[in-house]
């Protein structure tokens, strides 16, 4: 079978040959540094481990809250106003310990099995690179981002807002691979990706394996990615190969992907069958509950966070619409009593990317509760409150995500 390579471009794709790409990445870091220079400080946090684990030792320590060896959150004050999140500031969330670095020694040799298509085949990353290529800007966000705001003490990492970032993924569109293999088999309703982590001995694999199913409607945007932010995809974030589903919560973006199958049913792995399900507080997870698939519209303020000066203040934040482009972001400096529309910053990298925003506001001395709310192109707007649920998933209420700033 001959696989014909081509280059795919689209509204999400700044272009692999675009000389401004590197400047864009560096500019994002510079914008964050500028926020720090202006004196915007992160919110106080609890005592935490002092050093980064070995597999993430290359990260910028001062930009991260270390929750555990497998969970690291970007400080709110380190998010800044950049369009692209620098890799060394991007949050880390692994359901299993990361594989050894040796798996990326020869990334082109990594193999992935494609099943549930008319001509199933095992392909190397090197072969995938000959089948097509695109770059998509997409928000990567943990399902539990915002969990710390739930009053019932939802179990899991107590993320505030920093389990999210906007990154550039480069790889082959999954649709190109599937088309080259004859298309999906009849009756396929889900895309099921399986991770390549080493599973602990003595346990039923289905209870620990990272294997997620998403509806086949995601195929048009999904890709098999081998680069992140114009660099080889690090093992820390799923390299040598990751299945990326733009607009979907991070758990569906399967790291170290070893198998992609088009299936009639969702996988019966625990992480799918009962995990990452929306249910009432106190209720166990079950397959008939809503799964954490498409993200909802969301925004939050990134500066100032604690203090401001009387007079003109520049209020920064980020917003995104999941699988839907944004329409607008509004900011309130009085806890939601009144609103003003903010201005988007930087280039629009497509419907899956976030949009940094800014509002110039004149603030009197005293305390100000600063909140933001985003509206997407379909008219969906962030609600004021949260939807309480057992695991603290999908929180996009604007009230909890605000900050109280003392102005003097």
Secondary structure as GFF3:
##gff-version 3
##sequence-region A 1 408
A	DSSP	alpha_helix	20	37	.	.	.	ID=ss1
A	DSSP	three_ten_helix	54	56	.	.	.	ID=ss2
A	DSSP	three_ten_helix	61	63	.	.	.	ID=ss3
A	DSSP	beta_strand	64	68	.	.	.	ID=ss4
A	DSSP	beta_strand	71	74	.	.	.	ID=ss5
A	DSSP	alpha_helix	76	79	.	.	.	ID=ss6
A	DSSP	three_ten_helix	87	89	.	.	.	ID=ss7
A	DSSP	beta_strand	92	93	.	.	.	ID=ss8
A	DSSP	three_ten_helix	101	104	.	.	.	ID=ss9
A	DSSP	three_ten_helix	107	109	.	.	.	ID=ss10
A	DSSP	beta_strand	111	115	.	.	.	ID=ss11
A	DSSP	beta_strand	121	124	.	.	.	ID=ss12
A	DSSP	alpha_helix	125	128	.	.	.	ID=ss13
A	DSSP	beta_strand	134	141	.	.	.	ID=ss14
A	DSSP	three_ten_helix	147	149	.	.	.	ID=ss15
A	DSSP	beta_strand	164	173	.	.	.	ID=ss16
A	DSSP	alpha_helix	174	180	.	.	.	ID=ss17
A	DSSP	beta_strand	190	195	.	.	.	ID=ss18
A	DSSP	alpha_helix	205	208	.	.	.	ID=ss19
A	DSSP	beta_strand	211	215	.	.	.	ID=ss20
A	DSSP	three_ten_helix	216	220	.	.	.	ID=ss21
A	DSSP	beta_strand	223	228	.	.	.	ID=ss22
A	DSSP	beta_strand	231	232	.	.	.	ID=ss23
A	DSSP	three_ten_helix	235	237	.	.	.	ID=ss24
A	DSSP	beta_strand	242	244	.	.	.	ID=ss25
A	DSSP	three_ten_helix	250	252	.	.	.	ID=ss26
A	DSSP	beta_strand	257	263	.	.	.	ID=ss27
A	DSSP	alpha_helix	270	273	.	.	.	ID=ss28
A	DSSP	beta_strand	298	303	.	.	.	ID=ss29
A	DSSP	beta_strand	307	308	.	.	.	ID=ss30
A	DSSP	beta_strand	311	320	.	.	.	ID=ss31
A	DSSP	beta_strand	326	332	.	.	.	ID=ss32
A	DSSP	beta_strand	340	341	.	.	.	ID=ss33
A	DSSP	beta_strand	343	344	.	.	.	ID=ss34
A	DSSP	beta_strand	355	363	.	.	.	ID=ss35
A	DSSP	beta_strand	366	376	.	.	.	ID=ss36
A	DSSP	beta_strand	403	407	.	.	.	ID=ss37
###
